[in-house]
Amino acid sequence: MKKFLTVLIMLVSSSLPAETVNFCSQERAELSNKDGTGYYWDLLRAAYKIEGAEITHTAVPFIRCLSIVENKLVDGAVAAFRTSERIEKFTYPQSRLHFSNYGIILLKDTHFDKIQNLQGQVGLIRGYDFSAWLPAHLDIFRVGDTVQAINMLKLERLKYHADDIQDFMLALRKIGGQAEDFVMKTISTKNLYVVFTKDARGQKLANMFDSGVRKIAENGTLEKLLQKYRLTYSILEDYK
């Protein structure tokens, strides 16, 4: 009888649907593509699968992504850094998703001295807050994504662009651009996180993220993803 009950419990458990975790993200080349491919989506898919859950993905502009997480329309937003304002609105996991080298990008023939001395329009993706390191006097022009910024730089409609250097390189790779055409100056390095809703479910999903990422780092899955996407910088060092 005991053996029968054990088998029955196993059968019932295996028939239960996996928990679904719903994410949104700004589309970023080779990191969070609209079709669900990319390093971030693959990492999240692997981390939650090992915790017994599945993920869904939605590509929306960054500022809207944060808004729909705050309003609990989806569970989490991908690739946001920590600010005092966001800590009040979202649940942060202990583990970082990635880290970014933020900086100024310009055509190789454009002059760059010091960031405090920049003159001319500076591109910045809508919703990004770089006020911690971008001087307040700059003439900011909001762009939809990194590819738009690249095209505007090439057409000389923008003189500079502020962005994650790696995001810029991946976007260049996606459209077949040449890194040699640009100068990239790193100004600041910051951690990136997945942020969750500010409630009990958000805390549960943040804990699952911490656990899942550690497991895929230890079993070699994370390293394989880094090799797949040819990423130079990673969080793998956090688990050594």
N, C-alpha and C positions, 0 to 999 in steps of 0.2 A: 504494500500500500504506500509506504514512504517513497519507494522508488517511483511509483506511478505519479505521485504528487510532484516530485522533483521534475520529472519529464514534462508534466503538464505546465508547471510554472515556467520552464524554459521555453516551451512552445508559445505560451501566451506572451512572454516577454519579447520573443523574436518577432511576433506579429504586430507589436505596437509600433506606430509610426515614430520616426526619429524627430527629435525636437528641431524646429526650424528657427534660425537666427537671421534676421533681415538687416542687411547693410546697405548704405548708400556711400557714394564717393564721387568726387570730381573725376572726370575721365583723365587719366594720366598715362601717357604712352608707355607700354610694357610693364606698367605697375597696376593700373586698374582700368583696363580697356572696357569699353561699353559692352562688349560681347561676353564678359565674364572671364576673359583670359588676363594674364598679367601676374606679376610676382605677388602683389598684395592679395589678390583673390585666391591664388593657389595656396599661399601661406594660410589664409583664414580657412579655406576649405579643408586643408590637411589638419590644422589645429583643432577644428571643431569635429571633424570626422573621428579623430582619435578619442574625443570626449563623447561620442555617440550622437552628434548633432549634424544637421545639414545647414548650409547657408544659401541665401538668395542675395542677388546684387542688383543695384539700381544706380545708373549714372545720372547725376544731377549736378548743377553748379555748386561749388563749395559752400557758399553762404546758405543756399537752400537746404543742402544736406544737413548742416548743423541745426537749422530751424526745424526740420521734420523729426530729427532725433529729440530735440527739446520738447516738441509737442507730442512725442511718443507715437509717431506714425510709423517709424521703423526703429529697430533696436540700437543700431550703432552707426557712427560716421567714421570713415577710414582716413587716417593720416591727418591728424590735427595736433598742434602743439599745445602745451599746457600754459594757460594764463589764469590769473586770479579770477577773472570774470567767468571763464569756462568751468573752473572748479566748482563754482556755485550752481552751475546748470547741468553738469554731466558727471557720470561716474567714470573714473579713470582706473584702468588695471595697474598692477604693479610693474608689469613688463612693458617695455616700449615696442612699438611695431618696427620702427626704423629710426634713422636720424638723418638730418639734412644739413648740407653745407649751403647756406644761403649767400647769395652774392649779387653782384652787378655784372650783366652781360652786355657787350657792345661789339660792334664791328671792329675788326682788327685795325682799321685805319682811323678809328675815332680816338680822340685823346682822353685819357683817364689819369687824373692826379690823385686827389683825395675825395672820398665820398661827400665830405662837407662842401667841396667846391664844385659839385656837379651843376651844370647848367643845361636846360633843355628838358623835354618830357621824359619821364621814367615810366615804363610799362609795369603794371602790377595786376595780377589776376584778381577779379572781383571776389571780395570776401576775405582775402588774405590780409593779415594785420602784421606788417613789418615795422610798426612804429618803434619797436625796441631798438632798432638799429638804423632805420632810414631817417635822415634829418627831416624835420617838419617843413622846411622851406621848399622841398622838392615839388615840382609840377607833376603830379601823378596822373597817369592816363590808365583807366581800368580796361583790361582786356579779358576776353572770355576764357582763353587757355594759352598754353605755351606756344602751340603752333601758330596761333594768331600773332603772338609777340615776335616770333621768328620772322614771319612774313613782313611785319611792319618794320622791323629792324633792317631787313634786306632792302626794302623800298625807301628807307631813310625817313619813314613817317614817325619812327621813334628813334631817339638817340641812344637810350639805355633801357634795359629791362631788369627788374629785380625778381629773382626766382630761386628755386632750389636748383643748384648746379647740375645735380644728377638728373632731375626731371627734364632740364633743358637738353642735356646730352641724349637722353632716351627719345625725346621728341624729335631731335635732329636725326637720330638713327631711323626713326619711323618714316620720315619724309625724304630720306636720302640726302640730307644736308651734310656739309663738311664742317667739322669742329674747327679746322684751321682758319675758317673765315671769321671767327669770333675770338674775343678775349673774354675770359671769365675770371672775375676777381672774387674770391671767397671773403665774406665779411663776418659771418656769424654761423655757428654750428648749434643746432637745437634738436632735441628729441621729438619724434613723432609718435603719436598714440592712436589707438582706436578708442573713441569715446562712446559711452553707452548712456542710456536713459538714467535719470536720477531717481531710481526706485529700487525695490528689492530684486526685480528681474534684471535690471541693469547690473547690479552688484553680482548676481549669480553668473551672468554672461561674462563679466569681467574676470571673475574667478576661473571660469572655464577657459578663457583665453590664456590666462597665466599658466594654467596647468597644461593646456594643449601645446602651446609654443615650446614650453620646456621639454615635453615629450618628443616633439618632432625635431628639436635640436639634438636631443640625446640619441635618437634612432637614425640620424643621418639624413632625414628628409629635408630639413632646412638647408643643409649644405648642397644637396642636389638641386634645390630650387635656385640657389645663388649661382650655381654653375649654368643652369638652364638659361637664366636671364643675364648672365655675364655681368653681375653686379660687383663692383669693386668694394663698396662699403656695406657692412651688414651688422646685425645684432648677434651673430654667432659667437662673438667674443664674450658676450654676457653669460654664456653657459659653459665656458671652459674652466 
